[in-house]
Amino acid sequence: MSLILEEARQLQEEIRRHRRFLHAHAEIDLDLPETSAYVRGQLEAMGCEPTSCGRSGLVATIGGGGKGGDGDGDVGKVILLRADMDALPVVEESGLEFRSENGRAHACGHDLHTAMLLGAARLLKRHESELGGTVKLMFQPGEETAHGAESMIEAGVLENPRVDAAIMLHVFSGIPLATGTFIVPQDRYIAPACDTFEIVIQGKGGHGAMPSLSVDPLNIAAHTHIALQAINSREVGASEPVVLTVGYMRGGAAHNVIPDTAVLGGSVRTFGPGDRDFVQKRLEEIATAQARCFRGEATIAYRRGSPAFASDQALSKEVHGSLAKILGGRSVLTGIPGPRMMGSEDFAFIAEKVPSTMMALAAGDARAGYTFPQHHPKIRFDEEALHVGAAAYAGAAMEWLKTRNGVTDD
């Protein structure tokens, strides 16, 4: 499979052009008109026939006799490759010549994912007659808002032809790993569930000089913020990874006025369903009790987001072995150095339906100056990872199909 890596290397400049266009035209959530149009145009130029799937989502198939079927007929076995396309509502500060200037930024690397999958599409079209099955390409919006994958499932992404297995790729920068190093986690749970909450605190506004005549919702918000952190430190076992983050607090508009209301909101990340239920219950109890303690009231809106990403361990092991073949002497690890990754991933909705796994790709060695993490306005990625990711996407799919068709390298 080293041939695929060499072919991908020859496509490096093409893939780089894709990445830079997408980066400069960053769009968010499910509203990706420029991004979707660009991807559609590139796929059509390769001879693919992309179809819309929900808002801004695109699907294309390569091999297997084209559209239709149920995964067991003329299309053969079907493997899905996912690239997310959306950016973040972040003002970019990278200083790159091709930076986004529209108040949105690809600070998580989704522009790389999309460019890599376009590169993989070209490789797969070259080898289409050899596939012996179908590769379904899923270009997804709305990963950052955790409802893009679910919306594409509802629109039929896993059907026509029916998907048998699925693989996603995610790049990482700011970690001490050489660019091009792969990680295929072997843990059962790759990423935690992600839920969001908002707490509206009702107080009683008044004059800043007479707080005793008011019920200060800002005071309640401050105590609530602090109290919620005790869930992590005192109520969940030390070996159970849980993150509760308050991401915003709002209230008041004048230095001498106690406002009527205050709002705070954030996210909760958990792995086990028991922890998920427990943290929600305690958050609601604590917020309600803190407000009443200071003569106020609290209204809590708690929203369940993407579930924990449960990988198929047999598929993970298989993909790990495939990458070792494809990449030759490059490192393929089974875990990211440091603490367990707590970023969530809405590909978990796909993993609930079909056997799935993730390939994580180092694309910015912290020791080489790529010091900023995902979602930071100054993050940069090493573009030398682009052809490696394209080769991994295409090669992993080809190896998976070869195995299903009983083909060996012997």
C-alpha positions as CSV (number, residue, x, y, z in Angstrom):
1,M,0.0,0.0,0.0
2,S,3.0,2.3,0.0
3,L,2.0,3.1,-3.6
4,I,-1.1,4.9,-2.3
5,L,1.1,7.1,-0.1
6,E,3.3,8.0,-3.1
7,E,0.3,8.7,-5.2
8,A,-1.1,11.0,-2.5
9,R,2.3,12.8,-2.2
10,Q,2.0,13.7,-5.9
11,L,-1.4,15.3,-5.1
12,Q,0.0,17.4,-2.3
13,E,-0.3,20.7,-4.1
14,E,-3.8,20.0,-5.3
15,I,-4.9,19.1,-1.8
16,R,-3.2,22.2,-0.4
17,R,-5.2,24.3,-2.8
18,H,-8.4,22.8,-1.6
19,R,-7.4,23.4,2.0
20,R,-6.5,27.0,1.5
21,F,-9.7,27.9,-0.4
22,L,-11.8,26.2,2.3
23,H,-9.8,27.9,5.0
24,A,-10.3,31.4,3.6
25,H,-14.0,30.8,3.1
26,A,-14.9,29.5,6.6
27,E,-18.5,28.9,7.3
28,I,-20.3,27.6,10.4
29,D,-23.0,25.2,11.5
30,L,-25.4,23.9,8.8
31,D,-25.1,27.0,6.6
32,L,-22.2,26.2,4.3
33,P,-23.2,27.4,0.8
34,E,-19.6,28.3,-0.5
35,T,-18.0,25.2,1.1
36,S,-20.7,22.8,-0.2
37,A,-20.6,24.3,-3.7
38,Y,-16.8,24.0,-3.8
39,V,-16.8,20.4,-2.7
40,R,-19.6,19.5,-5.1
41,G,-17.7,21.1,-8.0
42,Q,-14.5,19.3,-7.2
43,L,-16.2,15.9,-6.9
44,E,-18.1,16.4,-10.2
45,A,-14.8,17.3,-11.9
46,M,-13.4,13.9,-10.8
47,G,-16.4,12.1,-12.3
48,C,-18.3,11.6,-9.1
49,E,-22.0,12.3,-8.8
50,P,-22.5,14.0,-5.4
51,T,-26.0,14.3,-4.0
52,S,-27.3,16.6,-1.3
53,C,-28.0,15.1,2.1
54,G,-29.7,17.5,4.5
55,R,-28.7,21.1,4.8
56,S,-25.2,21.6,3.2
57,G,-24.3,17.9,3.5
58,L,-23.0,16.0,0.5
59,V,-22.7,12.3,-0.3
60,A,-20.9,10.6,-3.1
61,T,-20.1,6.9,-3.9
62,I,-17.1,5.4,-5.6
63,G,-17.0,1.8,-6.9
64,G,-19.6,-0.9,-6.4
65,G,-21.6,-0.2,-9.5
66,G,-22.9,3.2,-8.4
67,K,-26.0,4.1,-6.5
68,G,-28.7,1.9,-5.1
69,G,-28.7,-1.5,-3.5
70,D,-28.6,-2.5,0.1
71,G,-24.9,-3.2,0.7
72,D,-25.3,-6.9,-0.2
73,G,-26.0,-6.7,-4.0
74,D,-24.0,-5.3,-6.8
75,V,-22.5,-2.5,-4.7
76,G,-20.7,-5.1,-2.5
77,K,-19.8,-4.1,1.0
78,V,-19.9,-0.4,1.8
79,I,-17.5,1.6,3.9
80,L,-18.2,5.2,4.8
81,L,-15.5,7.9,5.1
82,R,-16.5,11.1,6.9
83,A,-15.1,14.6,6.7
84,D,-16.6,17.5,8.6
85,M,-16.7,20.9,6.8
86,D,-17.8,23.5,9.3
87,A,-15.7,26.2,11.1
88,L,-16.1,28.1,14.4
89,P,-17.4,31.6,15.2
90,V,-13.9,32.7,16.0
91,V,-11.9,35.7,14.7
92,E,-8.8,34.2,13.2
93,E,-5.4,35.5,14.5
94,S,-3.1,33.1,12.8
95,G,-1.4,35.6,10.5
96,L,-1.6,33.2,7.6
97,E,-1.7,34.7,4.1
98,F,-4.8,32.7,3.3
99,R,-6.5,33.4,6.7
100,S,-10.3,33.9,7.0
101,E,-11.4,37.5,7.4
102,N,-15.1,37.0,7.8
103,G,-15.2,36.5,11.6
104,R,-15.2,32.7,11.3
105,A,-12.2,30.4,11.4
106,H,-11.2,26.8,10.8
107,A,-9.6,26.6,14.2
108,C,-10.4,22.8,14.5
109,G,-8.9,21.6,11.3
110,H,-12.1,20.7,9.4
111,D,-10.7,22.4,6.3
112,L,-7.9,19.8,6.3
113,H,-10.3,17.0,6.8
114,T,-12.4,18.1,3.8
115,A,-9.3,18.7,1.6
116,M,-7.9,15.3,2.6
117,L,-11.2,13.5,1.7
118,L,-11.2,15.3,-1.7
119,G,-7.7,14.0,-2.2
120,A,-8.8,10.5,-1.2
121,A,-11.7,10.7,-3.7
122,R,-9.2,11.3,-6.5
123,L,-7.1,8.3,-5.4
124,L,-10.2,6.1,-5.1
125,K,-11.4,7.1,-8.5
126,R,-8.0,6.0,-10.0
127,H,-8.4,2.6,-8.3
128,E,-12.2,2.3,-8.7
129,S,-12.0,-0.9,-10.8
130,E,-10.0,-2.6,-8.0
131,L,-12.3,-1.8,-5.1
132,G,-14.6,-4.8,-5.2
133,G,-17.2,-2.8,-3.1
134,T,-18.3,0.7,-2.4
135,V,-16.7,3.7,-0.7
136,K,-19.3,6.3,0.4
137,L,-17.9,9.8,1.0
138,M,-19.8,11.8,3.7
139,F,-19.1,15.6,3.7
140,Q,-20.8,16.8,6.8
141,P,-21.8,20.2,8.2
142,G,-22.6,21.1,11.8
143,E,-20.0,19.0,13.7
144,E,-19.1,21.8,16.0
145,T,-22.8,22.3,16.9
146,A,-23.2,18.5,17.4
147,H,-26.2,18.0,15.1
148,G,-24.7,17.7,11.6
149,A,-24.2,13.9,11.7
150,E,-27.6,13.3,13.2
151,S,-29.3,15.4,10.5
152,M,-27.5,13.5,7.8
153,I,-28.6,10.2,9.3
154,E,-32.2,11.4,9.2
155,A,-31.6,12.4,5.6
156,G,-30.5,8.8,4.7
157,V,-26.7,9.0,4.7
158,L,-26.4,5.4,5.9
159,E,-28.8,4.0,3.3
160,N,-28.9,3.6,-0.5
161,P,-26.4,1.9,-0.3
162,R,-26.5,0.7,3.2
163,V,-23.3,1.3,5.1
164,D,-21.5,-1.6,6.8
165,A,-18.7,0.3,8.6
166,A,-17.5,3.9,9.0
167,I,-14.2,5.7,9.6
168,M,-13.6,9.3,10.5
169,L,-10.3,11.3,10.6
170,H,-9.3,14.2,12.9
171,V,-6.2,16.2,12.8
172,F,-4.5,17.6,16.0
173,S,-2.0,20.4,16.5
174,G,-0.1,21.5,19.5
175,I,0.8,18.0,20.7
176,P,4.3,16.6,21.0
177,L,4.1,14.2,18.0
178,A,5.7,14.4,14.6
179,T,3.5,15.5,11.8
180,G,2.2,12.4,10.0
181,T,2.0,10.3,13.1
182,F,-1.3,8.4,13.4
183,I,-3.2,7.4,16.5
184,V,-6.0,4.8,16.3
185,P,-7.4,4.6,19.9
186,Q,-8.1,1.2,21.1
187,D,-10.3,2.2,24.0
188,R,-14.0,1.3,23.8
189,Y,-15.0,5.0,24.2
190,I,-13.0,7.4,22.0
191,A,-14.8,10.6,22.9
192,P,-17.3,11.7,25.6
193,A,-21.0,12.6,25.4
194,C,-21.5,16.4,25.2
195,D,-24.5,18.1,26.8
196,T,-25.2,21.8,27.2
197,F,-27.0,23.8,29.9
198,E,-28.3,27.2,30.5
199,I,-29.3,28.5,33.9
200,V,-31.5,31.7,34.1
201,I,-31.4,33.2,37.6
202,Q,-34.3,35.4,38.6
203,G,-33.5,38.0,41.2
204,K,-34.9,41.4,42.1
205,G,-33.3,44.4,40.6
206,G,-32.5,47.6,42.4
207,H,-30.1,50.4,43.3
208,G,-26.5,49.4,43.6
209,A,-26.2,51.4,46.8
210,M,-29.1,49.5,48.5
211,P,-28.4,45.8,47.8
212,S,-30.4,44.7,50.9
213,L,-33.6,45.8,49.1
214,S,-32.7,43.6,46.1
215,V,-32.0,40.0,45.3
216,D,-28.7,40.0,43.5
217,P,-28.7,37.5,40.6
218,L,-25.0,38.2,39.9
219,N,-24.2,37.0,43.5
220,I,-26.2,33.9,42.9
221,A,-24.5,33.3,39.6
222,A,-21.1,33.5,41.2
223,H,-22.0,31.1,43.9
224,T,-23.6,28.7,41.4
225,H,-20.5,28.7,39.3
226,I,-18.3,27.8,42.2
227,A,-20.7,25.2,43.6
228,L,-21.0,23.4,40.2
229,Q,-17.3,22.7,40.2
230,A,-17.7,20.5,43.3
231,I,-19.5,18.0,41.1
232,N,-16.2,17.2,39.5
233,S,-14.0,17.4,42.6
234,R,-16.3,15.9,45.3
235,E,-19.2,13.9,43.7
236,V,-17.7,11.9,40.8
237,G,-15.0,9.2,41.3
238,A,-11.5,10.4,40.6
239,S,-11.1,7.7,37.9
240,E,-14.2,8.8,36.0
241,P,-13.4,11.6,33.5
242,V,-16.0,14.3,33.7
243,V,-15.7,17.9,32.6
244,L,-18.2,20.6,33.5
245,T,-17.4,24.0,32.0
246,V,-19.2,27.3,32.5
247,G,-18.6,29.0,29.1
248,Y,-20.5,32.3,29.7
249,M,-22.0,34.4,32.4
250,R,-24.2,37.4,31.6
251,G,-26.0,40.0,33.6
252,G,-26.2,43.7,34.2
253,A,-25.4,46.7,32.2
254,A,-24.6,49.6,34.6
255,H,-22.1,50.0,37.5
256,N,-24.8,51.2,39.9
257,V,-27.7,48.9,39.1
258,I,-28.4,45.4,40.4
259,P,-30.1,43.6,37.5
260,D,-33.2,41.5,37.6
261,T,-31.7,38.4,36.0
262,A,-28.4,36.8,35.2
263,V,-27.6,33.8,32.9
264,L,-24.8,31.3,32.9
265,G,-24.3,28.4,30.6
266,G,-21.8,25.8,29.5
267,S,-21.2,22.1,28.6
268,V,-20.9,18.8,30.4
269,R,-18.8,15.9,29.0
270,T,-19.1,12.4,30.4
271,F,-18.4,8.8,29.2
272,G,-20.7,6.5,31.1
273,P,-24.5,6.8,30.9
274,G,-24.6,6.6,34.7
275,D,-22.3,9.6,35.0
276,R,-24.3,11.5,32.4
277,D,-27.5,11.1,34.3
278,F,-25.9,11.8,37.7
279,V,-24.2,15.0,36.6
280,Q,-27.4,16.4,35.1
281,K,-29.4,15.6,38.2
282,R,-26.8,17.2,40.5
283,L,-26.4,20.3,38.3
284,E,-30.2,20.9,38.4
285,E,-30.3,20.4,42.2
286,I,-27.3,22.6,42.9
287,A,-28.5,25.5,40.7
288,T,-31.9,25.4,42.2
289,A,-30.7,25.3,45.8
290,Q,-28.1,28.0,45.3
291,A,-30.7,30.4,43.9
292,R,-33.2,29.7,46.7
293,C,-30.4,30.1,49.3
294,F,-30.1,33.7,48.3
295,R,-33.9,34.3,47.8
296,G,-33.8,33.9,44.0
297,E,-35.1,31.3,41.6
298,A,-33.4,29.4,38.9
299,T,-34.7,27.9,35.7
300,I,-32.5,25.2,34.1
301,A,-32.5,24.2,30.4
302,Y,-30.4,21.0,30.0
303,R,-30.0,19.7,26.5
304,R,-28.6,16.2,25.6
305,G,-26.2,16.5,22.7
306,S,-24.1,13.8,21.0
307,P,-23.6,10.5,22.9
308,A,-20.2,9.1,23.9
309,F,-18.4,7.8,20.8
310,A,-18.2,4.0,21.3
311,S,-15.7,2.6,18.8
312,D,-15.8,-0.9,17.3
313,Q,-12.6,-2.4,18.7
314,A,-12.2,-5.0,16.0
315,L,-12.5,-2.3,13.3
316,S,-10.0,-0.1,15.3
317,K,-7.5,-2.9,15.4
318,E,-8.0,-3.6,11.7
319,V,-7.5,0.1,10.7
320,H,-4.4,0.3,12.9
321,G,-2.9,-2.6,10.9
322,S,-3.9,-1.1,7.6
323,L,-2.2,2.3,8.5
324,A,1.0,0.5,9.4
325,K,1.0,-1.0,5.9
326,I,0.1,2.2,4.2
327,L,2.5,4.5,6.0
328,G,5.5,2.1,6.2
329,G,8.0,3.4,8.7
330,R,5.7,6.2,10.1
331,S,4.4,5.8,13.7
332,V,0.9,4.4,14.3
333,L,0.1,4.7,18.0
334,T,-2.8,3.5,20.1
335,G,-3.2,6.5,22.3
336,I,-2.6,10.2,22.4
337,P,0.2,11.2,24.9
338,G,-1.1,13.0,28.0
339,P,-4.6,13.2,29.6
340,R,-7.5,11.5,28.0
341,M,-9.1,13.5,25.2
342,M,-12.3,15.1,26.4
343,G,-13.4,16.8,23.1
344,S,-16.7,15.4,21.9
345,E,-17.5,14.2,18.4
346,D,-20.9,13.9,16.8
347,F,-19.7,11.0,14.7
348,A,-20.9,9.1,17.7
349,F,-24.4,9.2,16.2
350,I,-22.9,7.2,13.2
351,A,-21.2,4.8,15.6
352,E,-24.5,4.0,17.3
353,K,-25.7,2.7,13.9
354,V,-22.7,0.9,12.3
355,P,-19.3,-0.3,13.4
356,S,-17.1,2.8,13.5
357,T,-13.7,4.1,14.5
358,M,-11.5,7.2,14.3
359,M,-8.0,7.9,12.9
360,A,-6.3,10.8,14.6
361,L,-3.5,12.5,12.7
362,A,-0.8,14.7,14.2
363,A,-0.6,17.9,12.0
364,G,1.5,20.3,14.1
365,D,4.3,19.2,16.4
366,A,4.4,21.4,19.5
367,R,8.1,20.9,19.6
368,A,8.4,22.5,16.1
369,G,6.5,25.7,17.0
370,Y,2.9,24.6,16.6
371,T,2.1,25.5,20.1
372,F,-1.6,26.5,20.0
373,P,-4.4,24.0,20.6
374,Q,-7.7,23.3,18.7
375,H,-10.2,26.2,18.8
376,H,-7.5,28.8,19.6
377,P,-7.6,31.9,17.2
378,K,-3.9,31.5,16.6
379,I,-3.8,27.8,15.8
380,R,-1.8,26.7,12.7
381,F,-1.6,23.3,11.1
382,D,1.3,21.7,9.3
383,E,0.1,21.2,5.7
384,E,2.6,18.3,5.2
385,A,0.0,16.2,6.9
386,L,-2.4,16.7,4.0
387,H,-1.3,14.0,1.6
388,V,-0.7,11.6,4.5
389,G,-4.4,12.0,5.5
390,A,-5.6,11.5,2.0
391,A,-3.6,8.3,1.7
392,A,-4.9,7.1,5.0
393,Y,-8.6,7.7,4.1
394,A,-8.2,6.0,0.7
395,G,-5.9,3.2,1.8
396,A,-7.9,2.2,4.9
397,A,-11.0,1.9,2.8
398,M,-9.3,-0.1,0.1
399,E,-7.7,-2.5,2.7
400,W,-11.1,-2.9,4.4
401,L,-12.8,-3.9,1.1
402,K,-9.9,-6.2,0.2
403,T,-10.3,-8.1,3.4
404,R,-14.1,-8.5,2.9
405,N,-13.4,-9.9,-0.6
406,G,-10.8,-12.4,0.7
407,V,-7.9,-10.7,-0.9
408,T,-4.5,-10.9,0.8
409,D,-1.0,-9.5,0.0
410,D,0.5,-12.9,-0.1
